[in-house]
């Protein structure tokens, strides 16, 4: 093989190794973000449930619009 061809192959191998490292780092980051997203989704569902429970325990707004019984 010619020196020029060997240099090109070496360059491509180096680029491929760098890309493999980058892909692995990105994959790790996506995995961590997915775990965080799942945690946040559960927290939002819990907060929505608590808000619904609180809203159900409050007196209704319709009762506030009704005239008092002495009218």
Secondary structure, DSSP 4 states (H G I P E B T S, - for coil): --HHHHHHHHHHHHHHHHHHHHHHHHHHHHHHHHHHHHHHHHHHHHHHHHHHHHHHHSPPHHHHHSPPTT-
